[in-house]
Amino acid sequence: MSWRKLLTAITALAAMLVVTTASPPSYAREPQPLTTATPEQMGMSSARLELISAALKKEVADGKLPGAVVIVARKGKIVYSVATGFQDKGANKPMAADSIFRIYSMTKPLVSVAAMMLVEDGVIQLTDPVSKFLPAFKDMQVSVATTSADGKVTYSNVPAVRPITVQDLLRHTAGLAYAEITKNEPVKAAYVEAKFSQPGVHEFDSRSMTPAEQIERIAKVPLIHQPGTAWEYSMAVDILGRVVEAASGKRLSVFLDERLFKPLKMVDTSFWLPESKMPRLAQPLAVDPASGQKISVLDVSAEPGNDSGGAGALSTAMDYLRFGQMLLNGGELDGVRVMSRSTIKLMTSDHLGTRIATPMQPGELLLGTQGYTFGLGFMVRQGDGIAGVPGSAGEFMWAGYAGTFFWVDPEEEIVGVYMTQAPSPIRAYYRKMFKTLVYQSLVD
């Protein structure tokens, strides 16, 4: 065979292999730096993406939202971004691309990553009891409900069958609670008394106390479930933040700044704002139009007593996109690696299985739909179907009390970030709307 014929045969065989070989796993793809591209270059439609802006503008015009910033990236390229409405409607100040938002529970994925960095360092193991780092959690009690024949519910305390583990904190199976959510009345009352909730004043705000005070107060309150038996959204990641501090010997904000924010160039992500950045802080409407209730949000103008791992951070849409793209890339962004793809795979796998009860599924809490389980810091989609919103099996996400939302879809290579300051019972509606409008723009 001549060399020309041999070359032709090799080329043809290579082409066949390209066609027939399966795509590499999402986390094995070449990491992509964050630059911009046209939607069409990335398999999306510009015209269809503009429906996002149109929908948000209508909500702002109708007085339902103060404003929002959204960013969509696909295959490592930013394909769409828009700032709509008002950063501060009361001051008639328009929303800007670099407006800063209270992200509340979108702090949790950041702190979960911090904890897993310490797992990678060999300082923490997922099966470690929390009491190894925080001795106050060594002998916990569990509040158990008993219903009498006449329907009366009474509560009694029993010892925890096993210790709370670090994994329990990451997946919300520790038996801890949120006063704003739990149905266990004695525990709810104890959380309020301990200042973990101020009904009608501040929701999800315990930043006034020191880390030591937070640990001492919450460890005295009974758990609502035996550890490892039930998924219930809770203050677990606030306690995880205290574990990070104990294991690293550094304040949570300092650890995150050194290991995550600075390496990823998340220049506007922090736990409080200096005076120079306060003019960029987004504000909610004075009254929630859906509930008619006055809106109160965190005061972030001064250094907090503790860095709340569950609800205390601030960020911008671009900063959080950089975080999301790092996760999609398998732990690396712009040539800087902050964690291993194997760790991200572990974090975005199902950690509830069939043995852990889910009285309310994660997806029902976040999006008002089933179809999702929980990993280590993220809600994870179990299949293409079931969920009442477009997406792919394996996508992961979380959101915040003030309306913020993000997700990462490894199959479609999408990262979406939605930032607003609109704590409202209908915030799940906007999350689903944004997500649906992104997926309907796919044309490849």
PATILO-430660 format. One record per residue (C-alpha): x, y negated, z negated; residue in one letter. Coordinates in pm, whole numbers, plus 50000, padded with zeros to 5 digits. Example, Ala and Ser with C-alpha at 12.3 -4.5 7.8 and 13.67 -1.06 7.14 Angstrom:
<kekols>
u/v/w/resn
51230/50450/49220/A;
51367/50106/49286/S;
</kekols>
This chain:
<kekols>
u/v/w/resn
50000/50000/50000/M;
50139/49659/50096/S;
50192/49402/49823/W;
49914/49189/49973/R;
49666/49476/49953/K;
49786/49555/49601/L;
49737/49192/49495/L;
49388/49188/49649/T;
49296/49507/49464/A;
49426/49372/49131/I;
49236/49045/49181/T;
48915/49232/49258/A;
48959/49455/48951/L;
49021/49151/48732/A;
48703/48987/48864/A;
48506/49301/48782/M;
48646/49303/48430/L;
48547/48938/48381/V;
48192/49018/48487/V;
48153/49338/48288/T;
48346/49261/47970/T;
48134/49130/47683/A;
48199/48779/47556/S;
48428/48762/47253/P;
48264/48717/46913/P;
48161/48360/46841/S;
48429/48308/46576/Y;
48701/48445/46806/A;
48646/48179/47070/R;
48912/47920/47133/E;
48861/47637/46879/P;
48731/47322/47040/Q;
48825/46966/46944/P;
48538/46720/46912/L;
48517/46507/47224/T;
48223/46397/47436/T;
48076/46545/47753/A;
47761/46499/47955/T;
47479/46733/47857/P;
47479/46880/48207/E;
47843/46981/48171/Q;
47748/47180/47862/M;
47434/47341/48001/G;
47183/47093/47861/M;
46948/46837/48014/S;
46997/46464/47951/S;
46632/46393/48025/A;
46514/46661/47784/R;
46749/46547/47508/L;
46603/46197/47536/E;
46279/46341/47400/L;
46455/46341/47060/I;
46492/45963/47068/S;
46136/45916/47194/A;
45993/46131/46914/A;
46195/45956/46642/L;
46111/45610/46773/K;
45741/45695/46754/K;
45774/45809/46391/E;
45957/45488/46304/V;
45700/45274/46488/A;
45420/45454/46304/D;
45586/45372/45971/G;
45650/45736/45883/K;
46031/45724/45891/L;
46270/45439/45808/P;
46521/45553/46070/G;
46758/45835/46157/A;
47092/45926/46311/V;
47124/46252/46505/V;
47418/46418/46675/I;
47421/46733/46886/V;
47735/46916/46995/A;
47760/47214/47226/R;
48069/47419/47303/K;
48280/47175/47105/G;
48160/46864/47289/K;
47926/46593/47163/I;
47644/46584/47414/V;
47393/46360/47242/Y;
47385/46103/46963/S;
47140/45831/46872/V;
47075/45590/46585/A;
46708/45493/46561/T;
46505/45264/46339/G;
46629/45096/46024/F;
46916/45156/45787/Q;
46723/44933/45549/D;
46376/44841/45666/K;
46317/44604/45376/G;
46617/44401/45486/A;
46534/44445/45857/N;
46877/44603/45905/K;
46900/44841/46204/P;
47033/45194/46172/M;
47395/45239/46287/A;
47591/45541/46401/A;
47815/45510/46094/D;
47539/45456/45837/S;
47605/45647/45515/I;
47341/45879/45367/F;
47275/46045/45034/R;
47286/46407/45148/I;
47164/46566/44822/Y;
47161/46946/44875/S;
47376/46929/45187/M;
47648/46888/44923/T;
47602/47259/44849/K;
47766/47393/45168/P;
48066/47166/45105/L;
48110/47297/44750/V;
48047/47656/44859/S;
48333/47620/45106/V;
48550/47478/44825/A;
48479/47785/44612/A;
48560/48018/44900/M;
48890/47837/44955/M;
48980/47937/44599/L;
48872/48293/44680/V;
49113/48282/44974/E;
49380/48146/44736/D;
49334/48450/44512/G;
49225/48232/44221/V;
48857/48339/44222/I;
48688/48668/44311/Q;
48321/48680/44403/L;
48262/48950/44142/T;
48422/48745/43863/D;
48183/48663/43579/P;
48123/48289/43556/V;
48217/48311/43188/S;
48576/48381/43296/K;
48593/48014/43392/F;
48310/47872/43179/L;
48291/48065/42848/P;
47957/47905/42753/A;
47787/48138/43003/F;
47910/48458/42837/K;
47593/48572/42655/D;
47289/48441/42835/M;
46924/48491/42747/Q;
46646/48546/43003/V;
46294/48405/42966/S;
46046/48682/43048/V;
45676/48621/43113/A;
45407/48854/42980/T;
45043/48832/43086/T;
44783/48949/42835/S;
44455/49119/42920/A;
44274/48784/42904/D;
44519/48631/43154/G;
44720/48427/42905/K;
45092/48402/42988/V;
45347/48403/42708/T;
45726/48393/42727/Y;
45992/48568/42522/S;
46370/48580/42552/N;
46575/48895/42613/V;
46950/48938/42666/P;
47084/48926/43019/A;
47154/49279/43145/V;
47473/49173/43318/R;
47684/48856/43345/P;
47627/48589/43609/I;
47892/48625/43882/T;
48044/48369/44116/V;
47859/48541/44400/Q;
47532/48485/44213/D;
47603/48111/44203/L;
47678/48100/44576/L;
47362/48287/44677/R;
47120/48147/44412/H;
47069/48475/44227/T;
47213/48356/43896/A;
46876/48311/43726/G;
46932/47935/43694/L;
46654/47695/43791/A;
46549/47354/43913/Y;
46294/47190/43685/A;
46130/47046/43997/E;
46070/47395/44142/I;
46050/47668/43877/T;
45716/47801/43755/K;
45864/47912/43421/N;
45715/47653/43188/E;
45949/47689/42887/P;
46256/47670/43112/V;
46110/47374/43302/K;
46052/47190/42974/A;
46402/47273/42851/A;
46559/47138/43171/Y;
46363/46815/43138/V;
46460/46780/42772/E;
46826/46838/42865/A;
46800/46555/43124/K;
46845/46775/43431/F;
46524/46623/43563/S;
46346/46295/43500/Q;
45994/46345/43637/P;
45864/46036/43811/G;
46199/45860/43772/V;
46473/46057/43946/H;
46450/46398/44108/E;
46751/46632/44126/F;
46978/46393/43938/D;
47197/46500/43646/S;
47502/46293/43735/R;
47491/46080/43420/S;
47636/46351/43195/M;
47997/46467/43184/T;
48093/46810/43324/P;
48133/46945/42968/A;
47789/46814/42870/E;
47633/46965/43179/Q;
47781/47307/43106/I;
47687/47297/42739/E;
47328/47191/42802/R;
47246/47429/43086/I;
47407/47731/42918/A;
47171/47689/42623/K;
46861/47718/42845/V;
46732/48071/42915/P;
46759/48207/43267/L;
46441/48255/43471/I;
46546/48595/43613/H;
46793/48865/43526/Q;
47116/48783/43716/P;
47132/48939/44062/G;
46764/49035/44081/T;
46585/48743/44249/A;
46658/48454/44486/W;
46542/48123/44345/E;
46682/47789/44452/Y;
46854/47626/44157/S;
47131/47423/43997/M;
47368/47714/44062/A;
47596/47511/44289/V;
47629/47237/44027/D;
47772/47508/43803/I;
47979/47640/44095/L;
48134/47294/44112/G;
48235/47329/43748/R;
48390/47668/43830/V;
48590/47505/44111/V;
48715/47246/43864/E;
48808/47505/43601/A;
48981/47733/43851/A;
49168/47459/44037/S;
49243/47227/43747/G;
49116/46934/43954/K;
48804/46720/43960/R;
48562/46850/44224/L;
48577/46534/44434/S;
48958/46540/44430/V;
48973/46906/44532/F;
48729/46849/44817/L;
48912/46539/44930/D;
49248/46717/44940/E;
49136/47048/45088/R;
48839/46959/45309/L;
48759/46591/45366/F;
49107/46463/45452/K;
49211/46762/45667/P;
48886/46735/45867/L;
48900/46353/45879/K;
48565/46325/45703/M;
48650/45966/45618/V;
48310/45862/45477/D;
48222/46167/45266/T;
48241/46113/44890/S;
48046/46124/44563/F;
48010/45746/44522/W;
48064/45436/44731/L;
48310/45153/44679/P;
48168/44804/44716/E;
48318/44771/45065/S;
48100/45057/45196/K;
47774/44969/45021/M;
47652/44760/45319/P;
47648/45082/45525/R;
47425/45276/45283/L;
47092/45385/45429/A;
46782/45316/45221/Q;
46441/45486/45213/P;
46104/45322/45252/L;
45969/45178/44928/A;
45672/45418/44932/V;
45646/45759/45095/D;
45368/45727/45356/P;
45282/46098/45330/A;
45229/46115/44954/S;
45176/45750/44861/G;
45438/45789/44588/Q;
45709/45536/44514/K;
46048/45657/44635/I;
46347/45663/44403/S;
46692/45783/44512/V;
47038/45817/44358/L;
47230/45508/44255/D;
47566/45573/44420/V;
47728/45235/44354/S;
47930/45354/44054/A;
48145/45655/43974/E;
47919/45933/43837/P;
47969/46113/43509/G;
48012/46437/43705/N;
48051/46522/44070/D;
47723/46704/44135/S;
47801/47007/44350/G;
47433/47055/44414/G;
47314/46708/44509/A;
47573/46435/44463/G;
47757/46370/44790/A;
47726/46104/45058/L;
47822/46142/45422/S;
47769/46025/45778/T;
47632/46218/46073/A;
47977/46227/46235/M;
48152/46348/45921/D;
47904/46629/45877/Y;
47928/46721/46243/L;
48303/46765/46197/R;
48231/46998/45905/F;
47977/47195/46111/G;
48210/47221/46410/Q;
48487/47353/46185/M;
48250/47630/46074/L;
48154/47710/46434/L;
48522/47721/46529/N;
48592/47979/46261/G;
48762/47749/46011/G;
48961/47515/46234/E;
48914/47172/46391/L;
49151/46963/46599/D;
49435/47204/46530/G;
49389/47194/46152/V;
49284/47518/45981/R;
49108/47490/45645/V;
48984/47849/45606/M;
48969/48188/45776/S;
48707/48299/46024/R;
48666/48617/45816/S;
48559/48404/45520/T;
48303/48216/45729/I;
48170/48548/45859/K;
48125/48663/45500/L;
47954/48338/45400/M;
47709/48354/45690/T;
47607/48717/45642/S;
47302/48846/45454/D;
47375/48854/45079/H;
47022/48933/44961/L;
46954/49267/45129/G;
46654/49466/45009/T;
46734/49487/44638/R;
46705/49116/44560/I;
46349/48983/44534/A;
46247/48673/44727/T;
45917/48542/44584/P;
45975/48245/44815/M;
46204/48313/45110/Q;
46478/48060/45187/P;
46317/47971/45520/G;
45984/47900/45354/E;
46152/47652/45121/L;
46358/47476/45389/L;
46148/47496/45706/L;
45812/47632/45599/G;
45868/47956/45788/T;
45990/48310/45726/Q;
46269/48478/45918/G;
46570/48373/45711/Y;
46785/48526/45438/T;
47066/48366/45239/F;
47443/48402/45253/G;
47703/48224/45042/L;
47599/47860/45059/G;
47389/47882/45375/F;
47048/48001/45489/M;
47099/48261/45765/V;
46865/48365/46046/R;
46804/48739/46061/Q;
46673/48774/46416/G;
46564/48579/46720/D;
46200/48629/46625/G;
45985/48596/46308/I;
46087/48234/46239/A;
45846/47969/46364/G;
46122/47757/46517/V;
46367/47819/46805/P;
46713/47952/46725/G;
46937/48257/46736/S;
47013/48548/46507/A;
47310/48456/46292/G;
47256/48080/46292/E;
47307/47917/45952/F;
47198/47590/45797/M;
47088/47386/45500/W;
46921/47054/45427/A;
46882/46783/45164/G;
46607/46638/44946/Y;
46622/46299/45121/A;
46541/46459/45457/G;
46887/46541/45595/T;
46941/46866/45789/F;
47210/47053/45981/F;
47254/47388/46148/W;
47518/47586/46335/V;
47425/47838/46606/D;
47729/48053/46695/P;
47549/48230/46983/E;
47452/47910/47164/E;
47759/47723/47029/E;
47539/47441/46896/I;
47589/47215/46596/V;
47305/46979/46513/G;
47300/46708/46245/V;
46999/46500/46142/Y;
47044/46221/45889/M;
46769/46010/45735/T;
46665/45876/45393/Q;
46311/46002/45369/A;
46238/46221/45066/P;
45890/46339/45152/S;
45677/46654/45141/P;
45676/46653/45522/I;
46054/46658/45569/R;
46039/47018/45693/A;
45827/46891/45984/Y;
46108/46666/46103/Y;
46368/46939/46069/R;
46160/47170/46288/K;
46086/46891/46535/M;
46453/46803/46581/F;
46558/47167/46612/K;
46287/47243/46867/T;
46375/46942/47079/L;
46740/47045/47091/V;
46662/47399/47208/Y;
46413/47290/47471/Q;
46696/47093/47632/S;
46900/47407/47713/L;
46907/47469/48089/V;
47196/47711/48142/D;
</kekols>
